[in-house]
């Protein structure tokens, strides 16, 4: 397991590649989007992702059971996230 912290921007950033799970908390953000793909290149900037909100208990976002060879999780938004993968 590794911890990570990402400062989000308008471009898609890779949150997970080569793993089976990822979980993160929204530390300070106006909006956070997440998108799942099997592509090595970032999604188009025109594509929308699923919104992630901050919750007081537990992870704000968590997913498991991913295929470590092909599945990728991308994030973008305004602010910072911190998690494990």
Secondary structure, DSSP 4 states (H G I P E B T S, - for coil): --EEEEEE-SS-EEEEES-SEEEEEEEEEEEEEEEEES-SSPPPTTS--EE----SSS-SEEEE---TTT-EEEEEEEEEEEEE-
